[in-house]
């Protein structure tokens, strides 16, 4: 870095140290505190309880299920954006950004109405004759995954749109002229081009889902416990800050390892050319 450019970067570095590095260091320090001083007892307590390990697995599974759901929804929407005209593209971008302008709390409580016994899902199932009584998806993992997919869907659509916006149409036209059908064009041309955007979206969606305390607590309920709720219980109910800090560090490390793996895959030399 040139010396002349440091004054412009210094404010950002100071803010990063003050509001990210320092709190993170305090969190890690708390996780090693105990009655006798520095100890690994907090981590031993967490991993010695099979319930905590199941909660960690459930949190990772929730993130992966949401990633799959948002991918199945986001890829067709991104392809629709690529094929439509400029006017409809602007409308699609507007509809994608609208949920992000609404508070996550508001969107979560809206899903209470949607998933409830008198909500549109229950009424539709009754109208189709699939159920004989009103059905509620509240406090179920399926309902939680549905809510998380809607909340995090823009996080995967926007990277895909950014990739497709600079993809020349001539590539698919050349494949079509060569005899490739629509599905072969999708699998051999478009999906490889979209992979960097998919990796970026997967990272954002998984990180958001695994740490979304409000949605997990409200939609998932007490029967579906995930790591953020476990941390809240240790802090707000049991007042065990060292153990809560250890759980938070475990969540950061486990989530971070997966995100680093996805990031390294997205930087593979076969994908860099498409980015």
C-alpha positions in Angstrom: 0.0 0.0 0.0 1.3 3.4 -0.9 2.0 5.8 2.0 -0.1 8.5 0.3 -3.2 6.4 0.3 -3.1 5.4 4.0 -5.0 8.5 5.3 -8.0 7.5 3.2 -8.0 3.9 4.4 -7.3 4.8 8.1 -10.9 5.7 9.1 -12.1 2.4 7.7 -9.4 0.5 9.6 -10.2 2.3 12.8 -13.9 1.5 12.5 -13.2 -2.1 11.7 -10.9 -2.5 14.8 -13.3 -0.6 17.1 -16.6 -2.2 16.1 -15.5 -5.7 14.8 -12.1 -6.8 15.9 -12.3 -5.6 19.5 -15.8 -7.0 20.2 -14.8 -10.3 18.6 -11.6 -10.4 20.8 -13.7 -9.7 23.9 -16.1 -12.5 22.9 -13.3 -15.0 22.4 -11.7 -13.9 25.7 -15.0 -14.5 27.6 -15.2 -18.0 26.2 -12.0 -19.0 27.9 -12.9 -17.5 31.3 -13.8 -19.6 34.3 -13.7 -19.6 38.1 -10.0 -20.4 38.2 -9.0 -18.1 35.3 -8.3 -19.2 31.8 -9.9 -22.6 31.0 -11.4 -24.7 28.3 -14.2 -25.9 30.5 -16.8 -23.9 28.6 -16.1 -25.7 25.4 -15.9 -29.0 27.2 -19.4 -28.3 28.7 -20.8 -27.5 25.3 -19.4 -30.5 23.4 -20.1 -33.0 26.3 -23.8 -32.4 26.0 -25.3 -34.4 23.1 -28.2 -32.0 22.9 -25.9 -29.1 22.0 -24.3 -31.1 19.3 -27.8 -31.9 17.8 -28.6 -28.2 17.9 -25.4 -27.4 16.0 -26.3 -30.0 13.4 -29.9 -28.8 13.1 -28.6 -25.2 12.6 -26.4 -26.4 9.7 -29.2 -28.4 8.2 -31.5 -25.4 8.4 -29.0 -23.3 6.5 -28.5 -26.0 3.8 -32.2 -26.5 3.4 -32.7 -22.8 2.9 -29.8 -22.7 0.4 -31.5 -25.4 -1.6 -34.9 -23.7 -1.5 -33.6 -20.3 -2.5 -31.6 -21.9 -5.3 -34.6 -23.6 -6.7 -36.6 -20.3 -6.6 -33.8 -17.9 -7.4 -32.4 -19.6 -10.6 -35.7 -19.4 -12.6 -36.3 -15.8 -11.5 -32.8 -14.8 -12.6 -33.3 -16.6 -15.9 -36.6 -14.8 -16.3 -34.7 -11.5 -15.8 -32.2 -12.5 -18.4 -34.8 -13.3 -21.1 -37.2 -10.4 -20.5 -37.0 -6.8 -21.8 -35.7 -3.8 -20.0 -39.1 -2.6 -18.7 -39.8 -6.0 -17.0 -36.3 -6.2 -15.8 -36.8 -2.9 -13.8 -40.0 -4.3 -12.4 -38.3 -7.5 -11.4 -35.5 -5.7 -9.7 -38.0 -3.5 -7.8 -40.0 -6.6 -6.6 -36.7 -8.2 -5.5 -35.6 -5.2 -3.5 -38.9 -4.4 -1.8 -38.6 -7.2 0.8 -35.1 -5.9 1.7 -36.6 -2.5 2.5 -38.9 -4.1 5.1 -37.7 -5.0 8.5 -36.9 -8.6 9.1 -39.1 -8.5 12.2 -42.1 -7.3 10.1 -41.6 -10.0 7.5 -41.3 -12.7 10.2 -44.5 -11.7 11.8 -46.3 -11.5 8.4 -45.4 -15.2 8.1 -47.3 -15.9 11.3 -50.5 -15.0 9.4 -49.5 -16.9 6.3 -48.6 -20.1 8.1 -51.4 -20.0 10.6 -54.6 -22.0 10.6 -56.6 -19.2 9.0 -53.8 -18.3 6.6 -53.8 -18.6 2.8 -51.8 -21.9 2.9 -54.3 -23.6 5.2 -57.3 -22.2 3.2 -55.8 -23.4 -0.1 -55.2 -26.9 1.2 -58.8 -27.0 2.4 -60.2 -25.7 -0.9 -58.2 -28.4 -2.8 -59.5 -31.1 -0.5 -56.0 -32.1 0.6 -56.9 -31.7 4.3 -60.1 -31.9 6.1 -59.2 -29.5 9.0 -57.3 -26.2 9.1 -53.6 -26.9 9.1 -50.9 -24.8 10.7 -47.3 -24.8 9.7 -46.2 -22.7 12.6 -43.6 -24.2 14.9 -42.5 -26.6 12.2 -39.2 -26.9 10.4 -41.1 -26.8 7.0 -42.7 -23.5 7.9 -39.4 -22.1 9.1 -37.6 -23.1 5.9 -40.4 -21.5 3.8 -40.1 -18.2 5.7 -36.3 -18.2 5.5 -36.5 -18.9 1.8 -38.7 -15.8 1.2 -36.6 -13.6 3.5 -33.3 -14.6 2.0 -34.3 -15.0 -1.6 -33.0 -11.6 -2.7 -29.5 -12.6 -1.4 -29.2 -15.2 -4.1 -31.2 -13.5 -6.9 -29.1 -10.3 -6.9 -25.7 -12.1 -7.4 -27.2 -14.2 -10.2 -28.7 -11.1 -11.9 -25.3 -9.4 -11.7 -23.7 -12.4 -13.5 -26.4 -12.7 -16.2 -26.6 -9.0 -16.8 -23.1 -9.1 -18.4 -23.5 -12.4 -20.2 -23.8 -12.0 -23.9 -26.9 -13.6 -25.5 -24.7 -14.8 -28.4 -23.4 -17.6 -26.2 -26.8 -19.3 -26.0 -27.6 -18.5 -29.6 -24.4 -20.2 -30.7 -25.2 -23.3 -28.6 -28.7 -23.3 -30.1 -27.4 -23.1 -33.7 -25.0 -25.9 -32.9 -28.0 -28.1 -32.1 -28.3 -27.8 -28.3 -31.8 -27.9 -26.9 -33.1 -25.6 -24.1 -32.2 -27.9 -21.3 -28.7 -28.6 -22.7 -28.1 -24.8 -23.1 -29.1 -24.4 -19.5 -26.9 -27.1 -18.1 -23.8 -26.7 -20.3 -23.8 -22.9 -20.9 -25.9 -20.9 -18.4 -25.3 -22.8 -15.2 -21.5 -22.8 -15.5 -21.7 -19.1 -16.1 -23.9 -18.6 -13.0 -21.7 -20.7 -10.7 -19.8 -17.7 -9.2 -23.1 -15.9 -8.5 -24.5 -19.1 -7.0 -21.5 -19.5 -4.7 -21.8 -15.9 -3.5 -25.6 -16.3 -2.9 -25.0 -19.6 -1.0 -22.6 -17.9 1.3 -24.9 -15.0 2.0 -28.0 -17.2 2.5 -26.3 -19.7 4.7 -24.7 -17.0 6.9 -28.1 -15.2 7.2 -30.1 -18.3 8.0 -27.8 -19.8 10.5 -27.7 -16.5 12.6 -31.3 -15.4 12.2 -32.5 -15.4 15.8 -35.9 -13.6 15.4 -37.2 -15.8 12.6 -36.0 -19.0 14.2 -37.5 -18.1 17.6 -40.9 -16.9 16.2 -41.6 -19.3 13.4 -39.6 -22.3 14.7 -40.9 -22.0 18.3 -39.6 -23.8 21.4 -39.6 -27.2 19.8 -37.1 -26.3 17.1 -34.0 -25.1 18.9 -31.1 -23.6 17.0 -27.7 -22.2 18.1 -28.8 -18.5 18.2 -31.7 -19.5 20.6 -29.2 -21.5 22.6 -27.0 -18.5 23.0 -29.9 -16.3 24.0 -31.0 -18.8 26.7 -27.5 -18.9 28.2 -27.3 -15.0 28.2 -30.9 -14.0 29.0 -32.1 -16.9 31.2 -29.1 -18.6 32.8 -26.8 -15.6 32.7 -23.9 -17.9 31.8 -21.9 -15.5 29.7 -18.7 -17.6 29.3 -20.7 -20.6 28.0 -22.7 -18.3 25.7 -19.5 -16.9 24.4 -18.1 -20.4 23.8 -21.2 -21.3 21.9 -21.0 -18.2 19.8 -17.4 -18.9 18.9 -18.3 -22.5 17.9 -21.1 -21.0 15.7 -18.6 -18.6 14.1 -16.0 -21.2 13.5 -18.3 -23.9 12.1 -20.2 -21.4 9.9 -16.9 -19.7 8.9 -15.3 -23.0 7.8 -18.2 -23.8 5.5 -18.2 -20.2 4.1 -14.4 -20.4 3.5 -14.8 -23.7 1.7 -17.5 -22.2 -0.6 -15.4 -19.1 -1.1 -12.4 -21.2 -2.1 -14.5 -23.3 -4.5 -15.8 -20.1 -6.1 -12.2 -19.0 -6.8 -11.3 -22.2 -8.6 -9.4 -21.5 -11.8 -12.2 -23.0 -13.9 -14.7 -20.5 -12.4 -12.6 -17.4 -12.4 -12.9 -17.1 -16.1 -16.7 -16.9 -15.8 -16.7 -14.3 -13.0 
